[in-house]
Amino acid sequence: MIEKILPATVKAFEAFNDPPEAALFPEEAELVRRAADKRRREFTTARHCARKAMERLGVRPVPVLSGPYGEPCWPHGTTGSITHCAGYRAAAVGVYPALIGIDAEPDAPLPPGVLEAVSVPKERDMVRRLAERHPGTSWDRLLFSTKEAVYKAWFPLAGRWLDFQDAAVTVDPLRGTFTAHLMVSGPRWQGERLTGFTGRWTAGRGLLLTAIAVAGTPRPAAAGAHRAGARP
């Protein structure tokens, strides 16, 4: 599913269960040594997806560790994003300095009060209109997912928090696209000030998937890992 909303330059891998062959490098296993079983299984399969995506990109699989905010740290020359929810795990990897953010959510309404906490008034108006005109999709949950994808694309470049209300999203229900306008000053990227993102979304198998993938021109960079944000 996720590959349908990503460009060919970004390689992805997804799983709808936790395959028995999924395994962690020792350094990764240490990160979830004290975690609950559910968290370990999510983490293990997500890293399995990350390595499969790296293989598709032609990159030797290596440990994908976590930064101080829980963000995955990708090997030098690559960048990517990881997502997981009940019944789904996926990773997308591209060539640095691309901006990549993916998110998966169940196609079910948000719990009471969450929409108000993660949206601005015009987004709530949009969600109500979409629900009236295009029933059958949990538009409030899709909005939440787009904002998660925005944050994951934003964080590796900005290195700082982006609140839910710091980006205003517009969803196109027919084209399967969305746009996000930053309400705060964005960092500079490729010589220009970042003002927002465009992305794609899809629904199926009881899931909502969103993706942002913006290609960039590679420039010399210091050796090390690149981060792709994840809300802690």
Order of alpha helices (4+ residues) and beta strands (2+ residues): beta-alpha-alpha-beta-beta-beta-beta-beta-alpha-alpha-alpha-beta-beta-beta-beta-beta-beta-beta
